[in-house]
Amino acid sequence: MNTKSMSTKSLRRARPAALVLAVVAASTVALVSCGDDNDSGGSGSAQASTPDASSFSGMTPSALKSAASSAVASARAEASALASSASAAASSFEASVSAEVARASKDAQNELKDVKGQGNAMSDVAMTGKPRAQTSGLLAVVVTITNKTDKKASYAVQVDFLDSSGKVVETRYVGAENLAPGAKAQPIAISTKPPEPVLTPKLAKAQRY
């Protein structure tokens, strides 16, 4: 084999390798070019960017803390509003009843101030509790006064509210005027004390006059 034939064979073998190198080089240039196009700074090197928070579902820690604080504040405001509403309802209930019995209460207190013992009409008076759901949480009792005599009569009644030790915490007065024989009246005695501690109503005095 002569030298010219060997050179031709070598060239034929080198062509595929050269082709591969050319393809790799072209790919590298393309990648660098893509990097240059996307890099606003023109540095030509790939840089990591900060993820856009808006692309996440859910909330950031600061947002969660803010939402929790808002929920607590809202709950407190609602509780305060409910308490104020209950207090207003209780005051309204008491005012509506007091408007009806204010004068009778004052007259009853005056009649009872000089009465000794329990008075002469304990058997004409009875008490029943009124559901707190109907009194906005206040302790109230319905005092039923029945004229068991054969002529008109007026009545003065004293109701004491006692604590668990039996101590009188509050006293209320109710009354009825000019009840006909056999007629009934049902004034309401209301304690203005808080629901706790629980008080017990007691019929202390009843005077017929």
Number of C-alpha atoms within 10 A of each C-alpha: 5 6 7 8 9 10 10 10 10 10 10 10 10 10 10 11 10 10 11 11 11 12 11 11 11 11 12 12 12 12 11 13 12 12 17 16 12 12 13 9 9 10 10 15 11 11 9 5 6 6 8 7 10 8 7 9 7 10 12 11 9 9 11 12 12 11 13 12 12 12 12 11 12 12 12 12 12 12 12 12 12 12 12 12 13 14 15 13 16 18 16 14 16 20 13 11 15 17 9 12 19 15 12 19 22 15 18 24 17 13 18 20 8 9 13 9 9 15 18 15 19 16 12 17 22 15 17 12 13 16 13 13 8 11 17 18 15 23 22 20 22 17 22 17 28 22 24 18 14 9 11 15 18 16 27 27 29 23 23 20 23 17 15 10 7 10 12 16 13 16 17 20 25 27 30 24 16 13 19 16 14 13 14 16 17 17 22 24 30 25 22 15 14 11 12 7 9 12 22 16 23 15 16 16 21 28 21 20 12
